[in-house]
Amino acid sequence: LALAIADLALQMASWKGCVHTLIEKYNDDISSMPFLIEILTVLPEEVHSRSLRIGANRRTEIIEDLAYYSNTVVSLLTTCVEKTGSDEKMLIKVFRCLGSWFNLGVLDSNFMANSQLLMVLFQILQRDETSTNLHEAASDCICSALYAIENVDTNIPLALQLFQGVLTFETAYHMAVAREDLDKVLNYCRIFTELCETFLETTVRTPGQGMGDLRMLELLLICAGHPQYEVVEISFNFWYRLGEHLYKINDANLNNIFRPYIQRLLHCLARHCQLDPDHEGIPEETDDFGEFRMRVSDLVKDVIFLVGSMECFSQLYSTLKDGNPPWEVTEAVLFIMASIAKSVDPENNPTVAEVLQQVVLLPENVHMAVRYTSIELVGEMSEVVDRNPRFLDPVLNYLMKGLREKPLASAAAKAIHNICSVCRDHMAQHFQGLLEIARSLDSFALSTEAAVGLLKGTALVLARLPLEKIAECLSDLCAVQVVALKKLLAEQSTNGKSADPTVWLDRLAVIFRHTNPIVENGQTHPCQKVIQEIWPVLSETLNAHQADNRIVERCCRCLRFAVRCVGKGSASLLQPLVTQMVSVYQVYPHSCFLYLGSILVDEYGMEEGCRQGLLDMLQALCMPTFQLLEQPNSLRNHPDTVDDLFRLATRFVQRSPVTLLGSSIIIHIIQCAVAATSLDHRDANCSVMKFIRDLVHTGVGNDHEEDFDLRKRLIGQAMEQNGQQLINQLLHSCCFCLPPYTLPDVAEVLWEIMLFNRPMFCRWLENALKGLPKQTAGGAVTVTHKQLTDFHKQVTSAEECKQPSHDTRLNL
C-alpha cells in the first residue's frame, strides 16, 4: 500500500508537496508512524524506477521537491527516535528510511553533519550489546551515507563527521571478533571498505594527511587478518580500484607509500588461500572457496605491479626453498605464484628457470593438491619454456604423468594446451606425440573443456607443420571424430535410436577453428581436401538430427569453422550446403542457419558468380523467418532469430549492397527492421541498428566506387518509402522501450540518415517529435515545446556523431 501511494505521488503532477501533506496528516499520531516512515522510505527508492517511466522533467521536479522537504523528514525521524527511544523495530525503520534518502542524494550535508541521528548511529555501532538486526540496519545506513558523499570536496562537514565516526569502530570490531559474531564482523568490514572507497581519491591525492589518513587501510588489513575468508573478500573491489588509480598515475614515490600495504595484503591472501590440512584430493574450483581463490588470483594480477612481479615471485619461492612448510602452505604459495607467473619477465631469469626445474622434479608422493597446483603453475610458465627449449622435454614428461592420473588429467591437459599455444614452433617436433594423445583422448579422465583444449593445442601446432604434411596430419586428427560420427549414424539407421553427436562435432569444430596455416596466394589450401571428405558425414548428421536445435547448432558451428578454415577453397560445398540449409529451414527454422548464411555471404559475397545464388538463399531463408516473426510477440520470443537475420542482411550490405538493394526482398527486410527497433534485447537490438546504419552508410560519401550512384539512388528510394516511419519508431523506442545503453546505437543510425539527406531528415525528425506525447495521464509535463525545438536544433546541427548520441541520452 505504501508503495502504491509513493508511485501515485510520483505520477500525479497535481499533487504538490506530497511529503509535506503526508507528514502533516500522520505525524501527530504515534501509531501511524510506522506507516508514514514506510511511505517515506519507498518514495525516494521509486524515483529512478524504470517501470514508472516518469520522464526526465518530472524526475527533476520530484528530486527538487524531495530535496526541499529533506530536512523536515530528518527532523521527523529525529523526533521519532526521541519519542520511541530504544524501540528496536522503530529504530530499524528510521535507519532504513534515512538510508533511502541518502541514496537519492538529496540530504543537506551541513544539516546532516549536525544531526542527532548521526550520533545515534555511531553509538549503536560502538555498543557491544546491539542486536544483529539493528546492527545491520545501522551499518546499511552508514554505508549509504558514505556512498552519498562520493564527492568529498563538496560535502566536507558530513564527510569529516563520518570519517571520524567510523574510525571509532575499531574497538567494537575487535569485540565482535572476540565474541565470534561473524555477522557484525562482516558489517564492520563493509563500513570500513565503503569508507576507503569514498576517500580513495583523497587518500591517493594526500596520503597520510587529513581525510587521506592511512589508518583506513590499517582497518582493512585488520579485517584481512580475520580467519574467515568471506571478511577479506568484501574489500576486494577497493584494492582493485586503488591499484587502478595508482597504475594510471604511475608515480614511483606514491607507489612506495602504498607498497607495504599491498605486501601485507598479499601475505594475508596467501594465508587465506590455504586448504584445510586434512583436505584430500585436488582443490575444488567450483565451490565457494574455489571461487574465492579465483577472485584472489584476479586481484593479485591487478595489484602485483606495486610490489614487483619478479620480487614477489622470488620471495614466494624462497619461502618454499629455505623452509620446509606443511603441504597446505606449499600449495597456497604455488597457487599465488601461478597467478603472477605470466607477468614475470622470462628473459635470462635464473629464479624462474630454477622454479621450473624444481617443480618438474616433485616426487609423486607429495600431496595430490600440491601436484595439481604445480601443474597449473607449469602451464602458466609456458613463455619460460618457449625461451628455454631445453625444458620442453622434462616439462612434457611431467605433464604426461599427470595426464594419466584421473584427478590431475584435466589440469595437465590445460597446461599442455598452454604450452602448445605459446611454444608452437618448438612443439612441431612433438606433433606425433600430440596426435597419439588426440587419438586416445577418451582413455584419459578429461573434462569436456580439457579435451577440447588439448585438440585446440594440437591444431595450433599442426598449422606450423610444412604445408605438404598438413593435409595428412589433419586427416589423422579428424579421423577419430569422423569414425565416431559414422558409427552413430550406422547405429541410428540399424536400431532407430539417435545418440548425441555433440562431443564429436565440438571436437571437429575446434580442430577446424585453430588449424590456420599460412597459405600463399595461388597455393591450394591444404585443409580443402580433408573438409570435402568430411562434408558427407556432417551433412548426414545434420539431416539425422534436423529437429534438435542444440545438435543443429553444433553442426552449423562445425561447418562455419570449416568454411572459415579454407575460405574460398570451400566453393564446392556452397551449392549442396545452401540447398540443405534451405530445405531443413523450411521445416525447422533454427536461427543458426541464418548465422551460417552470414558466414557464406562474408566469404563469397564479393565473388560475382556466387551473388545470385546467395541472394536466392537469403530470399528462401527470409520467407519462413518473416512468417515466424509476424506471429504475436514473436520478436520478443525469438531474439536469436532477429539477431541472426540482421547479421545475415548486414553481411549482404557489406559484401554486395547492390545485389540486395536491387532485390524485391529489401523492402520487407527494412520493414522488419523498423518493427524490431523497439526490441530491448541487447544482441538483437545491436544487430538491427547495425543493419540500418550500414545500409544507409553505403549511400554516404564514397563516390569513387563505380556503383556508388546506383547505390545512392536505391537507398534513396527505400528511405522515401520507410524513412518517416523509421524515425518515428526510433524515437518512440528510445522514449518508451529501450534501456539507456542502446541509445548510442540509435544515435549512430540517426547520424547516418542525416548525412544521407539532411533536409529530408530534418523534416522527418520534426514530424516524429510532434507526435510524441507532451503530458502523462497524471498531468505531468513530459516534454516542453522548447525542449523539443532545442533537441531538434542540437541533433540537426551536430557536426560529429558523438553529439546526437549525447543529445539522445540527455533528452530522452
N, C-alpha and C positions, 0 to 999 in steps of 0.2 A: 504494500500500500504506500509506504514511504517513497519507494522508487517511482511509482506511478505519479505521485504528487510532484516529485522532483522533475520528471520528464514533462509533465503538464506545464510546470513553471517555465521550463526552458523553451518550450514551443509556443507558449501563449504570450505573444509580444505585448498584449494589452495589460498583462499583469505586471505592473511596475513595482519594484522594491519588494519582491516576494519574501526575501529574508526578513525584512522589517515586519511585514504582515504576519508571518508565522511566529516570530518571536513575541510580537505584541499580543497575539492571540493566546499563546500557550505558556509563556514563561512564568506566569504567576502561580500556576498550579503544579506543585512538585510531582504529582502523579503523571502529568503529561510530559514531564521532562524526557524520559527515555524515548518517547515517540518523536518529540521535537529534535532531539540530538540525532536520531536515526535519519530524519529527513535532511538535516544539515550535514550529515556525513556523506550521503549518496549524491547530494546536489552537485558538489564540485567534481565528484567522480564521473558524472554523466555529461559534463560539459564537452568532453572530447569523444563521446560515444559515436562511433561511425554509423551505428544503426539509426541514430536520430537524424543525421544529415541536416543539421540546423543552419549550415552555411556560415561563411567567414564573418559576414557583417553581424549577424545575430550573436555569434560566439564572442566577438569583440565586445559587443554591447553587454552581454551577460557577465563576461570577466570583469569589465569596468564596474558593473553593478555589485558583483560579489566583493571586489576589492574595496568598494566604498563602505560596505557593511562588515568588512572582516574584523575590525576592532570590536564592533558590537558583539560578534559571535565569540571572540576570545573572552570578552568581559562576561558574557553569559556562561561560558564554560568555567571561568574562574569562580563566579558566584556559585555555580552548581557544585564545584569541589568544596567550596567553603561551607555550603549548606549540608552536603551529604557526608563530608569528612572522609572517613575511611571505608565507605561502602564500595567494596571492590568492583562489583558489577558496573556501578556508575562510573568509577574511575576508568575502567577499560573502555566504556563507551566514549568518555570525554577524550581519551588519548587517540582513539580511532578517528574521532571527528577532527581533532586538531591535526592529525597526520594527513587527513584528506585535504584540509585547507593548505597545509604546507605543500602538498604535492601539486596543487593547482598554481602555486607560486604567487599568491596574492596577499600574503600576510606582510604587514609593515615591519621592517627589520628593527627599527628603533623601538617601536611599541612592544615587539616580542622580546627584545633584549631585556626589558624591564618587567616582563610579565611574571606574575607569581607562579603561573603554570609551569614555567621552565624550571623554577626552583623545586616544585613538587616532583617533576620528572626526575631531576637529579637525585633528590632524596630517596625516591622509591628504588632507583637503580643502585644507590650506595648501600641500601639496607640489606642485610643478610636474610631477614625473615620474609621478604616479599614473595608472594606466591608465584608459581610458574606462569599462569595465565596473565597476571598483571605485569609480570616482568617482560613477557613477550610483547604485550601491547605498548608498554613504555619504550621498549627497545625499537619497535617499529616506528614509533612517533619520532624518536631521536634520529633514526636513520632518514626519515622523510625530511626532517628539519635540515640535516646535513646536506641532503641531496638538493634541497631548495636553495641553499646559499652557494651553489656551484661557482657563481661569480663572486668570489670572496670580497674583491675590492669594493663592490657596491653595497655590500652587506656587513661592513666591518663591526658594528656594535654586536649584532647577533652572532656573527662568526666568532668573535672573541669569547662571548659567553659560552657557546657550545664547545669551543676549543678547550677552554679552561675546565669546563664541567666534565667533559669526557675523560680528561687526564686524571680526574679524581677517582675513576672507577678501578684503578689497578688493584687496590686492596680488595675490593669486592670480587674481582676476578679470581684472585688467589684463594679467597674464601670459598668460592664456588668450586674451584679445583679441589680444595681440601675436602669438601663435602661430596665430591664426585657427582655434582649436579651438572650433567652434560648439557641440558637444555639452556641453563644460564650461561655456561661457558661459551656455547655457540652464539648466544645473543650478544655477549660482550665482544666476541671476535667480529661479529657483523658490524657492531658500532665502531670498533677500532679501525676496521677496514674502510668503512664509509668515511670516517674522519680522514684517513690517509688519502682516500680518493679525492675528497673535497679540497684538501690543502696540497694536493700533488704539485700544482704549478707553483704555489708559494714556496713549497719545500725545495723544488729544483731551482727556483729563482734566487732564494735567500736561505740556503741550508743552514740550520742551527740558529737562525735569528728570528725573533718574534714568533709569528704563526708558521714559520718553517722549522720549528723546533723538532729535532730528530728523535725526541722521546716517543713520538708517534710510531716511528719504525721499531723502536725498542718494544713497544706494546705488541706489535705484530709478531716480532720474533719471540716474545714470551709465549704468545699463543702457538707459534710454530713448535715450541718445545713441549706442548701438550701431547700425551701419549696417543690420543685418538687422531687418526689422520684426517677425519672429517673437519677438524678445527682449522688446521692449516690450509685446507683446500678452499675455505671461504675467502682467503686473502689472495688467491692466485691472480685474479683479474687486476688487482692493484700492482703486484710485482711486474706483471706483463706490461701494464701501462707505463710504469716507471722506466722499465727497460727501453720501451719505445721512445719515450721522451728523451732519455739520455743518448740514445743512438742517433736521434735526429740532431741534437745539439752538438754532439761529437766534441766535447771539451774534456781534455785529459785530466785537468785539475778537479772538475766536477765528478768525473768517474772515480777518481781516487777517494773522494769523500764517501761515495756510496758503496765502493768495492767491499769494505769489511762487512757491511750488512748483507750483501749478496753472498759472500763467502759463508757467513753463518747460516743463511737461508739454505744454501746448497748442502751444508753439513746436516741440517735438520731433515731436509728432503731425503738424503741418502739413508738416514736412520728410519724414516717413515716407510721407505720402500722395502724394508727387510720383511721377509716372510717369517711366519712363526717357526721357531726352532724344530717343532715337531711336524712341520708340513711335509707331506710326502708327494713325490712326483714333480711334475713341472709347474711353473707359475700359471695360474688361471688368468686368462686375458679378458674374459667376458663378464666376470663378476664385478661387484662394486670396487673391490680393492684393485683388480686388474685395470679397471677404467681409471682409477685414481693414479696408478703408476703411469698410464699413458699420458695423463694430463701433466704429471711431473716431468715426463720426458719432453713434452712440448714446451713447458715453462723453462726448463734448463736450456733448451736450444735457443730460447729467446733472450735469456739474460747472460749467457756464458761469455759474451764479448766483454762484459765488465770485469770479469775475473781473468780472462785469457784461456782459450781452449786448451792450448798446449800445457800451460802451467797447471791447470786443473787436472788434465789427463795424467800428467806426471805425478802429481800429488796423490791422486786416487790409486795409481799403480804402486806407488811406494808404500802405501798402507798395506797392500797385499804382499809386496815383496819382502818388506822388513819385519812385519809381524807374522803371526800365524792365526789369523782371525777365524772364528767359527764360520761354518759354511754359509749361514744366512747373511753374514756381513759381507763375505766374498761375493755372493750372488748380487747383493744390492749395489756394491761398488762396480761390478761388471755391468750392471744394468745402466748406471749413470754414465759409465764410460761409453757404452753403446750409444747413448743419447747424443754425446758430443763428438764421437769418432769422426763423423763426416766433416766437422768444421776444423779438425786438426790438420795442419799442413803436412802432407805425406812426404814432402821432398827432403831427402837426407836427414831423416829424423830417427836417431838411434832408439829412443824410448818406444816409438810406435812399432818399429821393427822388432824390438825385444818383446813387446806385449804379444805381437802376433806369433812370435816363435814359442813363447811360453804357453800361450793358450792352446796351440795345436798339440802340445805335449802333455796336456792334462790327462791324468790317469783315468781309466774307465770306472774306477771305484769311487770317484768323488760323487757328491750328491747330484741326483738327476737334474735338479733345478739349476745347479751351477753349470752343468754341461749344456743345458738348454740355452741359458743366457750367454754363455761363451760362444755358442754357435751364432746367436744373434749378433754378438759383437764382431765376429769374423765377417759376417755378411755386411756389416756397416763399414768394415775396413777394406772394401774392395778396391778403393783407389790406391791404398798402400800396396796391395797385391799387384795392381797394374804397373806401379812404379818399380816394384821389386819382383820381377817374374820368377826369381829363384824360389819364392814362397808358394808358387802356384801348385806344384805337386803335393807338398805336405798339407796345404790348405784343403785341396780337393780330397785327399785321402781321409783327412779328419772329418770333412763333411759327409763323405760316403759312409763312414762308420755310423754317423748319426742318422743318415737316410735309412739304414737297415733296422733301426730301433724304433718301435712304434711311437713312443712318446716324443721322440726327437725328430721324426721324419719330416713333418711339415716345416719346422724351423730350419732344418738342413736344406730342404728344397728351396725355401725362400732365399737362403744365403747363397745357394748355387745360382739361383736366378740373378741375384745382385752381382755376383762375380761375372756371370756371362754378359750382363748388360754393360759393365764397366770395362771388362778385360776382353772385349770381343776378338781383338786380333790375336792375343795370346791363346785364347781358348780354341781357335780354329784347329790346332793340332789335337785337341781333345774331343773333336766332334764325334768320332766313333763311340767314345765312352758315353757321351750325352745321348747318342742315338740308342745305345743299349738300354740306358735308363728309361728313355721315352718308350721303347718297345715293351718294357716290363713295368710300366708305370703303376699298374694296379696290384703288383706284388708288394708295393710299399704302402704303409698305412698313412696315406696322404689325405689332407682335406681337399675338397674340390678346388679351392683357390690355389693351394700349394701346387697341385698337379698342373693346373693351367699356367701357373708361374714358371714351372720347370720347362714346359713346352715353349713358353714365350722366350726364355733364355736360350733354349736350343735353336729356335728360329732366328734370333738375333745373331747367333754365331754362324748359322747356316748361310746367312746373307753375306758373310765375309769370305766364304769359300770361293775358289776360282769359278768363273761363270759356267765352265763346261761340267763342273761336278754338281752344280746346284740342282739341276732337274732330277738327277738320280737320287740325290740325298733327300730332296723334298718329297719325292715319291715314296721313299722308305719311311720318312717321318709320318706321312699321311696314311700309310698302308694300314697300320693298326686300327685307326678310326674307321677307315673305309670298309675293312673286313667286318668290323663290329656292326656297322650300319647295314651292310649286305645281309649279315646273319639275322638281324632284327626283321628285315623285310621278308626274308625267306620264312622265318617263324610265323610272321603275320599271315602270309599267303597260305601256310600249311594249316595253322590252327585258328586263324582269325583273331588271335589276341594281339593287341598292339603294345609293345614295350616302349618305354620312354627313350628316345634317341638323344635327348638334350646334352648329356655328358659328352658324347662323341661330336656333336655339332659344335659345342663350345670349344672343344679342343681343336677342331679343324679351323674354326674362326680365328683362334689366337695364333695358329701357325701362319695362316694367310696374312693376318694383320701385321705380323712382325718380320715376315720374310720380304725384305725390301732391298734387293741387291742393286748395285749401281749399274744401269744398262745404258750404253752409249746409243745415240741416235742411229737407227738403221739396224741395230742388233735385235735379233728375236729374243723376247723376254724368256728367260729360262724356265719360268713357272707356268708359261702358257699351256704347254703340253699336258702338264700334271692336272691343271684345272679343267681342261677339256675332258680328260679321262674320268675325273671325279664327278663332273656335271650330271651324268645319268643317275648316279646314286642319290645325289642331292634332290634331283627332280622327282625321283620315285618317293623319297622320304617325304617331300613336300606334299605330293599327291595323297600319300597314305594317311597323313595327319592333317589334312586341309581344314578340318573343322576345329582343331585345337589351336587357339590363338597363341598360347605360350610356345608350342613347338614350331608353329609357322614363323613366329618372331625370330626364333633361333635359326631357322633355315634362311630367312631373309638376311639376318646378320652375317651368317656364314657367306652367303652369296655376295653381300655388299663388300666384305673384305677381299673376297676372291677377285671381284671386278676391280677394286681399288689396287690390288696387288699387281695385276698385269695391265691395267689401263686399257689403252686401245687394243691390246692383244686379246681382249675377250670378245672381239667383234662377232666371232662365230656363235657365241652364246646368245647374242642380243635377240635374234628372232625367236628361238624356242623359249627363252626365258620370258620375254614380254608376252608371248602367246599364252604361256602357262599362268603367269601372274593375272592377266586379264580374265582368263576363263575361271580361275578359282575365285577371284574378287567379285565376280557377278553373283556367286552363291554365298561366299563368306567374306564380307568386306572388312578384312583385317587391315588396320591402318598402316602396318609395316610394309605393305605392298606399295603404298604411296611413297613411303620413305625410300624404298629400294628404287622406285621410279625416279626419284630426285637424284639418286646417285648415277643412274644411267644417263639422265639428261646432262648432269655435270660432266661426265666422261665423254659423251658422244654428241652433245647438243651443237657443237661447232662443226661437226662433220656434215657437209652438205647432203650426202647420200642418206644420212640417218634421220634428218629433221622431220620429214613427213611421217615416218614410222613412229617417232617419239610423240608427235602431235596426235596421231591416231591412238597411241597408248593413253595419252592424257585424256582425250575425249572419252575413251572407253572406260577409264577409271572414274571420270567425273560423274557419269550418269548415275551409277549406284550410290556414289558419295552424296550427290545432291538429294537423291530420294531419301537417304538416311537422315541428312541434316535438316530436311524440311519437316520432319515429324515434330510435334510439340516438345519443347525443352531439349531438343536434340543437340544443339550447340553446347549447352551446359553438360549434357550427359556424355558427349563424345569429344572431349577436348583434344585427345590424341589424334583423332581423325582431322579435326580442324588444323592442328599444328602441322601434321604431315602433308595435308592437301596444299597448304600455302607454302610449305617448304618446296614442294614439287613445282608449284606455279612460279615461285621466286627463282628457282634454278633456270626455268624456261626464260624468264625475263633477262637473267644474267647471260645465258648462253646463246639464245636465239630469239630476241624480242619480236622481230618482225613476223616470225612464224606464228607466235602466239597472238600478237595483236591483229594479224590479218585473218584469224580464225573466227568461227561463229561462237566458240565456247567462251571467249574472253569476257563478253558482257555478263554471262552467268557467273563467272568466277568473281568478277568485280562486285556484282550484286550480293553474292555470298559473303564477300569480304566486308561489305558495308554492314550487313546484318551481324557479322561476327566481331565488329569493333567493340561491342559492349560486353564481350565475354571476359569475365575477370579471372581468367586462368593465366598464370604468368607466361608459360611457354607458348600456349596457343595465341594469346594476345600479341606476344612479341612477333610471332611468325606472320600474323595478319598485317601488323603495322609495317613490318619489313617488306612484305609483298607490295603494299600500296606505295610505300616510299620508293622502292627500287623501280616499280613500274613507271611512276611519274618521272623519276630521275632520268630514265632513258630518253626522255624528250627534252632534257635540260642541258644546255651548254655545249656538248661535244659535237660541233657541226663539221669536224674534219672527217668523220666517218661517212662512207658513201651512202648508207641508207638512213642518215640522220633525218632528212626532210620527211621521208616516208614515216619514220617512227613518230616524229613530232605530230604529223597530221593524224595518224591513227590514235595517238593518245589524246589529242585534242577532241576527236570525235567521241571517244569513250568518256572524257571528262564532261563534255557538253551534256551527255545523257545522264551522268551519275554524280557530277561534281557537287551540286547543291545538296542532294540527299546525303552524300558522304560527309560534307562539312556539318550539316545538321546533326547527323548521327554521332560524329566525333565529339561535338560539344556536349550533346546530351549524355554520352557515355562518360565524359570527364566529370560532369556535374553529379551524375546520379548512379553510375555503375562501377567505375574503375577505381582501384586503390592508387594512392599518390605515386608509387614507384613506376607506374606505367606512363605517367604524363610526359616525361622527356621523349618517349617514342612517338606519342601523339604530336608533340611539338615538331618533331622532325618531318612527320607527314605533312603538317600544315605548311612548314617551311618550303618543302619541295613543290607543293601545289602553288604556293605564292611565287616561287621562282619561275614556274612554268608559265603562269599567266596572272600577273599581279592585278590588273584591273578586274578580271573576272573573279579572282579570289576575294578581293575587297567587297564586291557585291554579294557573293555567297556568304561571306562571314557576317556582313551586316544583316542579311536576312535571317541567318541562323541565330544571331544574338537577339534579334527582335522576338524570335519565337520562344525564348527561354522564359519560364515563369518568374514574375517580378516579386511575388509575395507567397508566403506559405499559407496553409489553411489556418494557422494560428495568428495570422495577421503580421508576421514578421517580414520586414523588407529583406528579401534575399539578395537583391542587387539593385543599385540605383541606376538611373539613366546615365548619369555622369560616369559611373564605373564602367558601364557598357561601352560608352564612346571612348573613354580612356583606354580600355582594353583593346578596342578595335584599332585605335591610333598606334598603340605600342606595338601590336603584332604586325600591322601592315607597314610600319615604318622601320621595322627591325633591319639591321644591317648584317647580322650573323645569326646562326641558328640558336645559339645559347639564349638569346633574348626571348624569342617566343616560348622557349622551354620554361624560362624563369617566369614569364608573364602568365603562362598557363597555370603554373603551380600557385602563383601568387593570388590569382583572381578566382580560380575555380575551387 
